[in-house]
Structure formats: C-alpha cells, structure tokens
Amino acid sequence: MIRIENISYGYNPKHPIISNISLEIGSGIYGLLGENGVGKTTLLHLICGLLCPHEGTCLIDGKNPVYRHPELLSRYFFLPEEMEMPAESIRQFARRHAAFYPLFSRKDFEENLEELRVDGNQKLSAISYGQQKKAMLAYVLALHTPLTLLDEPTNGLDISARQALKRIIARSMDDESTLFICTHQVHDFENLLEHLIILDENGIALNQSMDDISQQLLFVHTDSLPKDSIYNEQNLQGYFAVLPNTEGEENTPDIELLYKAMLERPEKIKELFKDRKV
C-alpha cells in the first residue's frame, strides 16, 4: 500500500510542481496520465524516495522510502524512461543485481527475453534504445516485486514488442501486486488498467477505478451527435462521444477519449464523480 498525504514539491520552492496531493494506492494496475509538466515523473520519484517532499509524507507499507531501508528497497522497483546502461549484457546485469530481489525468477526472465526478442548476451551499452528498453522490461517484470513503477515503458518499442509487453504484464501480476504505469501511450494499456489517475496543473483531476468510470460514463460511436455528450470527436464514420451513463449500461471506457474530455470539460466530469469514493 502506498499512502501519500498532502505532499508538495517543486524544484523551485516558490513554484511547486506538486501541491498538496493525497493518494492511496493498493493492489492492481494503475495508469497515471497528464500533460507534460504537471508532475507525473516527479510523483514517481517522490513515491520511490528519490525526492523528498517539501511538505507531507509518502509511505510504502508504512515506511518512508527516503531512508532507503534495504528491506523496503527489495519490495519495489522503479524503471525510468531513460537510464544510463552499463557495459555488460542484461544477463550479466541480472546475475549481479537480482540478488537484492528475493522473488526474482530466472525462468520468467528468460521467457520474457525470448518473447521480447532480446539477445541477452549483447552489451546493453552497445544496442539500440528500443532493445535496451525491452531488455530492462524483461528483467524488471521477472523481479516480481510487490510494487513496480514504470515511466513511459512503451517508448521506443515497436508494435509487436508492445503486444508482447502486455502479455508479460498480464501473466506477471497477481492479486497482491501493484503496477504503476506513467504513460502518454494510453492505447497500449487500455485493456489492462484497473484504476486511472489523471493529473493536471491543479493536482489530481481524476482518481477512479475503471469499473466506476464505466458506471458513470458511457463511451459511444454514433452517426449523429448525441445531445447530452460531455465531449465528442467527429470523423468520417460519425461521432465518438462521452456521455453520462444514466441507464447504467455496460461499456468499455475509451481512455484516450476520456483523457481528452478531462482536458476540455474537467468540471463536468468531476461533477459526475464527486460523491464516488476512491
């Protein structure tokens, strides 16, 4: 469990990037969305203890990650969007590094490498960015840490690798684990996400489970513009629209459409969720 209470942080104290944010994050697959500059990566750094909040607290399983306790560090892993790669192969890296993670599965690691089509013996510093990203994802998702945080994990991946990543995530998760994905590529994870958090410049714009989103909002494709649409887009086939789900119809949320709706009509959507408990 991640418990964030009233945290604020800014690289310039007079202009905080994150101001008075509170969150509780349990098990499941969470998506973190938001425009550039609203503090998504900063929030991940605060959760991991790589940054210390100016105000408030952030705890993982009741412990402050800033203090870098080895027992806590072995329970989570953060993979940034970019990292400096060592002059060794991913297999060498795993042999040296995985000793700190008691749930690491070498079998799963090798299966992940094969599915992502990564040569585990090539030096990480000598391969392309996309291959580096796939190698690290193969390793990270074999650690089976209770908490895994990924920042833009599909950047640099081709279509087949993105599909393989979804399969690996689906089989790597269990009921007790938490996966926190910060991404702009929402379609890559649309059928995996169980909970959605959207940040804006004022803080948390939306924090709801996908089940609650589908109960409150209806995502439709129609020939004519629905009169009660909150947000819509027109193409040659008609309209894609977000409506209040007044009849409780079963439907699958279109996360990209919802995200655009939050940018255009945030107050209308917030109004629909104001009485919903997270």
LINRA-V501673 format. One line per field, one symbol per residue. ss: DSSP state (H for helix, E for strand, L for the rest). phi: phi as a letter, one per 20 degrees, with the letter a starting at -180 (. if undefined). burial: # if it has 9 or more other ideal C-beta (glycine too) atoms within 8 Angstrom, else .. Layout:
# LINRA-V501673
ss = ???
phi = ???
burial = ???
This chain:
# LINRA-V501673
ss = LEEEEEEEELLELLELLEEEEEEEELLEEEEEELLLLLLHHHHHHHHHLLLLLLEEEEEELLEEHHHLLHHHHLLEEEELLLLLLLLLEHHHHHHHHHHHLLLLLHHHHHHHHHHLLLLLLLEHHHLLHHHHHHHHHHHHHHHLLLEEEEELLLLLLLHHHHHHHHHHHHHHLLLLLEEEEELLLHHHHLLLLLEEEEEELLEEEEEEEHHHHHHHEEEEEELLLLLLEEEEEEELLEEEEEEELLLLLLLLLLHHHHHHHHHHLHHHHHHHHLLLLL
phi = .ecdclecbbfdgfcffdclecbccdfpddddcrfgneoffgfffffenfcdffbncccdlndefgelfgffffdbbddffcbfefebffffgffeeffecfefdfffgfffgffeldefdffffddfgffgfffffgfgfeflfgccccdlfefneefffffffffffgeeecfdecdddebeefffcgedfdbccdecfepeebbbfffffffecddcccfdfffdfebbcdcfepcdcdcfefdmffadfefffffffffecfffffffdfdeef
burial = .###.#####.....###.######...######...############...#..#####..#.#......########.........##..##..##..#..#.#.###.##.##.#.#.#.#..#..################.########..#...##.######..#....#######.##.###.##.######..########.###.#####.#..##..#####....########.....#.##########..##..##.##.....
